[in-house]
Amino acid sequence: MPRKRGYADRKVETRELRQIFLIMCEGEKTEPNYFMSFRVSTTVKKIDVRGFGYNPSKLVQEAKELKAQGDYDQIWCVFDRDDWPKQDFNNAIANAEREGFKVAYSNEAFELWYVLHFEFLNTGLPRKDYIDKLEKLLGYKYKKNSATIYEEIENRQSTAIKHAKSLLKQYNHPNPVSDNPSTTVHLLVEELNKFIR
């Protein structure tokens, strides 16, 4: 009598989760240096981090062009509120989302994300004041384009994520251009953390 096929005989198809990320950064060095420091495992095929120095709308437009040229699983646009016109900031977020891109924005500056590693901050500051505050928290002079900041504050990352989430919850009707301070950088960080070795 032939043996019945049981569960052990069946081949269970498993598919390794492999992702190709494109991370488009408004800043030419600060943000790219930070995201290139993530030690992702080999389950990620590629993390392509690029810094442009473009305004948010132009950054999203560039992402659209690169999307047409590549086979990306996730496309992220990373930009600050800076001194860009309000309309440009809001339109960039809307256009990115319409294209299926994810957005990691900071209002006012990317350094807000670094400050949140140390303390909860719900008062908007001028850009320069973020640097001053960060230097006090770090205990040394902060270099804007630091290639080592990720390693220096990585052990506080869970605190920054918690603070960023709490900050966003304060805004009843989220409006990124006027929600100062606010950031969604933690969303990209959490996504990359899924692939940390």
C-alpha positions in Angstrom: 0.0 0.0 0.0 1.5 3.4 -1.0 2.4 5.7 1.8 0.1 8.7 2.3 1.7 12.0 1.8 1.9 13.9 5.1 2.9 17.4 6.1 6.5 16.4 6.4 6.6 15.3 2.8 5.3 18.6 1.4 7.8 21.2 0.4 6.9 24.5 2.1 7.8 27.4 -0.1 9.6 30.0 1.8 10.6 33.3 0.2 13.4 35.2 1.6 12.5 38.8 2.2 14.8 40.9 0.1 14.4 44.6 -0.5 15.9 47.3 -2.6 15.7 50.7 -1.0 16.2 54.1 -2.6 16.7 56.8 0.0 16.6 60.3 -1.6 18.0 63.0 0.8 17.6 66.7 0.4 20.9 67.2 2.3 24.0 66.2 0.5 25.9 64.8 3.4 24.2 64.9 6.9 21.2 62.6 6.1 23.1 60.3 3.7 25.9 59.8 6.2 23.4 58.8 8.8 21.4 56.4 6.7 24.5 54.8 5.1 25.7 53.9 8.7 22.9 51.4 9.2 24.4 47.9 9.3 21.8 46.0 7.4 21.9 42.3 6.8 22.3 40.5 3.5 18.6 40.1 3.3 18.6 43.6 1.9 19.7 43.5 -1.7 20.7 47.1 -1.8 20.3 50.4 0.0 20.9 53.2 -2.4 21.3 56.5 -0.4 21.7 59.7 -2.4 22.1 63.3 -1.3 21.2 66.1 -3.7 20.9 69.5 -2.1 17.5 70.0 -3.9 14.4 71.6 -2.6 11.7 69.1 -1.5 9.6 69.2 -4.8 12.7 68.8 -7.0 13.8 65.9 -4.8 10.5 64.1 -5.3 10.7 64.8 -9.1 14.2 63.2 -9.1 12.8 60.2 -7.2 10.1 59.8 -9.9 12.8 59.7 -12.6 15.0 57.3 -10.7 12.0 55.0 -10.0 11.5 54.7 -13.8 15.1 53.6 -14.1 15.3 51.1 -11.3 13.5 48.2 -9.6 13.0 49.6 -6.1 10.9 48.0 -3.4 10.8 51.1 -1.2 11.5 54.7 -2.1 11.9 57.2 0.7 12.2 61.0 0.4 14.0 62.6 3.3 13.8 66.4 3.6 13.5 69.3 6.1 11.1 72.2 6.4 14.1 74.6 6.3 13.3 77.9 4.7 11.5 76.3 1.8 8.1 77.9 0.9 5.2 76.3 2.8 3.6 75.3 -0.5 6.7 73.5 -1.7 7.0 71.5 1.5 3.3 70.4 1.6 3.2 69.7 -2.2 6.4 67.6 -1.9 4.8 65.4 0.7 1.5 65.1 -1.2 3.3 64.4 -4.5 5.6 61.8 -2.9 2.6 60.0 -1.3 0.7 60.1 -4.6 3.7 58.3 -6.3 3.7 55.7 -3.6 6.9 57.0 -2.0 7.4 57.2 1.8 8.4 60.5 3.4 10.8 61.1 6.3 10.4 64.8 7.0 11.6 67.0 9.8 10.2 70.4 10.7 12.4 72.4 11.2 15.7 70.5 10.8 17.0 66.9 10.6 19.0 67.6 13.8 15.6 67.4 15.7 15.9 63.7 15.2 19.3 63.7 16.9 18.0 65.8 19.8 15.1 63.4 20.4 17.7 60.7 21.2 18.4 62.6 24.4 15.2 64.4 25.3 11.6 65.1 24.4 11.3 68.5 22.7 8.0 70.0 21.8 9.0 73.6 21.3 10.1 74.8 17.9 13.6 76.2 17.6 15.4 78.1 15.0 17.8 75.9 13.0 21.0 77.1 14.7 19.5 76.5 18.1 19.2 72.8 17.3 22.9 72.6 16.7 23.6 74.5 20.0 21.2 72.2 21.9 22.7 69.1 20.3 26.3 70.1 21.2 25.2 70.5 24.9 23.6 67.1 24.8 26.5 65.4 23.1 29.1 67.2 25.3 31.3 68.1 22.3 31.1 70.1 19.0 28.7 68.6 16.6 30.0 68.3 13.0 27.1 68.9 10.6 28.2 66.2 8.1 29.4 63.7 10.7 30.0 60.2 9.4 30.0 58.8 12.9 26.9 60.3 14.5 24.9 57.2 14.0 27.3 55.1 16.0 27.6 57.8 18.7 23.9 57.9 19.4 22.6 54.5 18.3 22.2 53.2 21.8 19.5 55.9 22.4 17.6 55.2 19.2 14.6 53.6 20.9 14.2 56.7 23.0 14.2 58.9 19.8 11.6 56.7 18.2 9.4 57.0 21.3 9.9 60.8 21.5 9.1 61.2 17.7 5.9 59.2 18.1 4.8 61.2 21.1 5.6 64.4 19.3 3.3 63.5 16.4 0.5 62.5 18.7 0.4 66.1 20.0 -1.0 67.3 16.7 -4.7 66.6 16.4 -4.9 67.4 12.7 -1.5 66.8 11.4 -0.2 69.5 9.1 3.6 68.9 8.5 4.4 72.4 7.4 3.0 74.0 10.6 3.6 71.2 13.1 6.9 72.6 14.5 8.7 70.6 15.8 7.8 67.3 14.2 9.5 64.5 12.4 8.7 61.2 10.6 12.4 60.1 10.4 11.5 57.3 12.9 9.4 55.6 10.2 12.4 55.1 8.0 14.6 54.1 10.9 12.0 51.5 12.0 11.9 50.1 8.5 15.7 49.9 8.2 15.9 48.3 11.7 13.9 45.3 10.3 17.0 44.4 8.3 19.7 45.1 10.9 22.2 42.2 11.3 
